[in-house]
Amino acid sequence: MKRIGVLTTGGDCSGLNTAIWRIMQGAKLRGWRVLGIIDGTDGLTSNPVRYIELTDDVLPVENTRLSGSILHNGHAGALNFETAAAKGTLKAFNKKLYNAIRELKLDALILIGGNGSFSLAWANRETYRDVQFICIPKTIDMDIPLTDRTIGFDTAVEQLTRFCDQLMLTARSHHRWFVVQSMGRDCGALALNAGIASGASAILIPEIKFNVDKLVKRIKNASTDYGIIVVSEGITLRGHSGKPADMISRALTRADIPNRTAFPEHTQRSGDTTATDRILATSMADAALNAIENNETYVMTALENGRVKTVSLAEFCTAGEQVTDPNIPSLVTSNAYVSMDDPLLEIAHDMGIYIGEIK
């Protein structure tokens, strides 16, 4: 009987519980046991290791739609690669991880995480040499290369769209504009998708340069005196500091355009998991279990043209744009961004949405 470990790392999102439940169900059909690691690498390096055996009683099907992770994603002060690197104890940390995997007698370990977690795992791959190591991509940022979608992104788009929908009503009542700041780090995918869905008049993302004077002029000349401007948290404005939404709001105020800022914050990470994310989580869980059956290791599940397959972590780490991690200078992460070939950019432009100085 195989023993499978599963853990969730990095920021949480909707769809994690669906993926965990599907792994558990698929493993049960194969006669395998599944151990859920609590609090990611912090639980794996604890003494004793913090884990639970996953069963239908622990995670019933009706709870799989809920956001967050039943296994948790860590806590303030948790021991992980970043905190270990900051303390100069990375070697000892990796040894703890390796010993814990042996102690649990795992045959395979499934990590549900983001590009930082995957990059760290590959950089420290010797730690996982005695198990089959499988990664499943999840993030609301959609910044992981080699996959067309990540678990959690669709639900986040839905959450942000609904947030903007409600603001549009009060915006109309008071003849004002709302500047909504989305999450997404340095990737504008979340802002772009939700901005188009909610009927935003302008969408500012890190990948495209914008002219604040042209933005203000566009808003002044708009056919209505209210609306939504979606800005990604990763945008910058030369000569200005502070939160991106506040910077844009100040520019509008100087032009006598009534406006308010709004920050949906972590509501974008919550919400009942959409059907699309549930299907993706199920498909990726299935691909991960098939990879274990096929004796694959150091691979990531990836959606490509409607099908989920596996790609090597080595390939993942050389794809996308290589960026030095700000918290671990020795680590290079692989990142994906909104492509200039993304058809949504042309659609936004054709629909009169100010998307920046797009050519």
SULUR-V384475 format. One record per run of one state. SS is the DSSP state (H for helix, E for strand, L for the rest). FROM is the first residue (numbers start at 0). TO is the last residue. If there is no record, write none. Layout:
ss->{SS & SS}
from->{FROM & FROM}
to->{TO & TO}
This chain:
ss->{L & E & L & H & L & E & L & H & L & E & L & H & L & H & L & H & L & E & L & H & L & H & L & E & L & E & L & H & L & E & L & H & L & E & L & H & L & E & L & H & L & E & L & H & L & H & L & E & L & E & H & L & E & L & E & L & H & L & E & L}
from->{0 & 2 & 8 & 15 & 29 & 32 & 37 & 39 & 44 & 50 & 53 & 60 & 63 & 80 & 87 & 89 & 103 & 107 & 113 & 114 & 123 & 124 & 128 & 131 & 138 & 150 & 151 & 152 & 174 & 176 & 182 & 188 & 198 & 201 & 204 & 211 & 220 & 226 & 232 & 243 & 254 & 258 & 263 & 264 & 269 & 274 & 293 & 298 & 304 & 306 & 312 & 318 & 320 & 324 & 331 & 335 & 342 & 350 & 353 & 354}
to->{1 & 7 & 14 & 28 & 31 & 36 & 38 & 43 & 49 & 52 & 59 & 62 & 79 & 86 & 88 & 102 & 106 & 112 & 113 & 122 & 123 & 127 & 130 & 137 & 149 & 150 & 151 & 173 & 175 & 181 & 187 & 197 & 200 & 203 & 210 & 219 & 225 & 231 & 242 & 253 & 257 & 262 & 263 & 268 & 273 & 292 & 297 & 303 & 305 & 311 & 317 & 319 & 323 & 330 & 334 & 341 & 349 & 352 & 353 & 358}
